[in-house]
């Protein structure tokens, strides 16, 4: 399966270099890393980032607190639906969306794809619908979901097969066993990573299970102070989050040749994986070769002697 990497609107979070370790301004630049997977069963999105509605009506859809704190770079060209159009896909071509969480910056674009079934963990669905706490009411935004609720399909953590040393939900309905929800609770109570078996082996988008590539260093895990604070602010279960980070570090140390780990918001990881800047949308496919192929050797006697 072919995998495309999308940054679906950068978040310009307060903190500058304290967040991203490289920005010398007040606001950092963080990725919102999503995947588009060309599968035999249709086009699959792993997370959607922010959507068209967020770009056009941010104050109606997002909390004032997170608008101020994260200040997304609202450019329509960076939404998933517009970036996929560069590759020649229509919104109707997206048949499935698999979510790491229903956080506002992961699920804002689900209503842009009217024919997509939405796959997520059951506890995430329940927490998002209940919205018990003030933090839940700021992070889970029903305004983003529109009429998509009828297309949600929720799974119980642990059902299905084992994926490496993790319990995983396989197979997702209508998707076979090449994509799996991997429960990674902590950031939210129903948070998951999404494992995709592509042309180059397994890729695990761990969502917000970690925020900085240094956290996956087995010997000296580290994180920028700003992102460390943000993880603490947003976590629903701190011990579970830290336990799952330890498990991810072990996965990388033991199976790094088989599994590539990525998170959602590390700009350095995103740019290393894609070879393009955060503010660049997907590039159009290369034009087909037009030069005629040689059908006989060039007329150079050195070829034969």
N, C-alpha and C positions, 0 to 999 in steps of 0.2 A: 504494500500500500504506500502511495506517495503522500508525504507529509509536508504541508506548508506552514511556516511560522508567521504569525501576525502579531503586531503590536496594536491593540485596539484602543487607542488614545492613551498617550502618556499621562501620568499623574505628576503634577508639579508640587510635590509635598514640601511643607515648611521644614527647614532644617539644612538645606544645602548639602555640603560635604558630610555633615553628620549623618545624613541619610545615605547618599550614594557614593561617598568617598571621592568625589571628583568635581562637583559643581561648586564654583566659587561665588555663588549668588545666594540669595535668601532661600530660593526654592530649588529643590533637587529635581531630577528628571528620572522617574521610575517607569518601567515597562508595565504593560498589561498584556502578558504573553498568552496568546491563544493558539490553537492548532486547527488547521483545516486538513482533513484526511480524505483522500480519494480512495474509497473502498469499493469492492465489488457490489456492495449493497447500497451504494449511494454516497453522497458527500456528507461527511460528519464533521461537526464543529466541537472542539473541546474548549469549553467556555466561550463566551461571546464578547467579553469586555463591555464597554459602553456602546449604546446603540443610537440610532437616528433620533429617537425621542429625547435622549439625554442631551444630544447636541442642540436640538431645537428648543427644548423646554427644560433646561436643567433645574430651575428653581421649583418647578412643579413635581419633579421626579426624585430629587436627591435632597438629603438633609442639609440644612444651612451649615452645620458643624463640619461635615465632610467636604462640602463645596469650598469652605474656607481653608480647611486643613490640607486638602489634596489638590485643589484647583486644577481639575483635568484640562488638558489641552484640547478643547472641543473643536475638532476639525472633522467635518463630514467625510473627507477622503480617507480618514483612518479608521472608520467603522468597518466591521467585518463585512457587511453587505457591499460596501463600496470597494473594498480591497479584493473581494472575490470576483467582482465584475471585471477587474483587470485581467483575471485568468479566464474570463469568458463564461463564468457561472452566473446564473440567475438566482434570486432568493429562493425560488421554488426547487432548485436543485439540492438545497440542504435538507436532507431527510431526517437527520438525527442531530441532537445537541446533547453532549455529555458534560455535566457540570461538576466542578470541584466543590463549589458552594453556591448558594444563592445570594452572596454578598453583592452589593450594588455595582461593584466594579468587575464582577464576573458574569452577571446574568442580565445586564442592562439591554442587551441586544436580542433577547430571545423572541420578542414580538416582531422583529424584522424578518423572521423566517416562518411564514404562516403554515407551512406543511411539515415542520420538523417535530418529531417526538422528542420530548425532553427527559433525559435519564438522570437520576440523582439518588442519593441515599435517603431512606425513609425518615431517619432522624433529622436530616436537613430540611426536608419538606415540612415535618411537624413543627420544628423550631421556627421556621420562617412564617408559617401560617399563624402560630400562637403569638409571636412577638411579645414575649412576657416582660422584658426589661426595656429601659430607655435605650440601651445600646442596641438591642434587637430591633427596636423600632427605627433606629437610624440606619442600621446596616441592611435590613430587609425591606425592600421598597415595592409594595404591591403595585404602585403606579407603573413600574417597569414591566410587569408581567402581562398586562392587558388581558386578552382572552385566551391566553396560553394554558391556563390551568387544566383544561380538559385533555391536554396532550402530555401531561406529566406522568411519568412512570417511575415509581419509587421502589427501591430495593432494600431488603434487610441486610445490614452489615454481617459479613461472615458466611452468607449463603453462597454456594458455588464452590469452586476449586481453590487450592492454594496457588499463589503466584510467588515464586521464590519462597521467602519465609513469611509472607504476608497472606492473610485471608483476603479473598477477592471475590467480587460479584462477577461471575462468568457463567453462561454467556448473557450479555445484555440482550433484551428482547429485540429480535430482528437484526442483530449485529454480529452474530457468530461469536467466536472466542478469540478474536484478534484485538479486541478492545475490552478493558476490564476496569471497573471501579475498585480502587484499593483503599479501604477505610484508613484514614489518617486523622483521627479525631483529635481535637484540642483547640485549634483556631476557632472552629465552630463545632457544635455537638454532632454534626453530620458531615463534617469535612471529609473529602476523599482526594486521593490522587487518581489520575487516569493514565493507565498503561496502554500503549499502542504498539503493536508489532508492525513495524514498517520494513522498508527494503533493507535497512542497515541494522536490523535487530530491534530490541525493545527500547522505547522512549517512555519515561515516566514524567509527566507533568505533575509535580507535587503540589501545585497550587500555592496556598499560603502555609503549608506545613513548615516551610522555612522561607526566609526572605533574602538571604545573601549567600553567595557561593562559598564564602569562608566557613559557613556553618556546617558544611559537608566535609571539612578537613578532619580526618579521623584522629589525628594526633593533637592538633591545636585548633579546635573549632572556635570561630570568632564571628562577630557581627558588628556592623557600625552601630554606634550608640543610639542614633535616631531610630533605626529599624528595630533595635532591641526593645526600645520603649514602645514602639508602635505594636509590636507583637504582644507585649504585656498588656497594652491597652485593649486590644481586640480579642484576646484569648477568652474562651469559655471554660477551658479546663487546662490549666498550666502544666500539672504533672503529666497529663496525657500528651500534650504538645511536645514536651521535652523528651518523653519516652519515644515518641514516634520519630523525633529528630535523631535520636541515638540509633534507632532501627534503620533509618535511611542512610546514616553514615556507615553502618555495618554492610548494608546492601551495596553501597558504592565501593567499599574496601574489598568485599568478597566477590562481587559480580560486576565490577566496573567495565569489564570487557564486553559484557552482554547487555547491560542496561545503562542508558544515558539519562542522568537526572537533570531536571530543570525545575525552576520555580516560576512564579508568576511575575514578580516585580523587580528582579535583579537586572538592571540595564546592561551590566557587563556580560552576564550569561547570554542575554538575548543577542547582543551585537556579535559575540563570539560565535554563536550558533548560526546566525543568518548572514554575517558579513555586510550588514547595512546598519545605518544609524536608526535610532528610535523613531525619528520624525519622518523616515522614508516608508511609504507604503510598499506593498508587494510590487515586485517588478514584473512587467509583462513577459510572457514566454518568449524565448529567442525565436526570431523568424526562421522558417525552414531554409535549409541550404539551397542556394540557387545555382552555384557553379556546377557545370557539367562534370561528371566523373570521367576520368580517362579510360578509354576502352582499349587502348594499345600503348605500349611503352613509348616514351619520347624518342624522337629521331636523334639519338646521341650514341655514337659508336662506343663510347666508354661503358655503356650499359652492357654491352655484349663481350667486351674484351677486358 
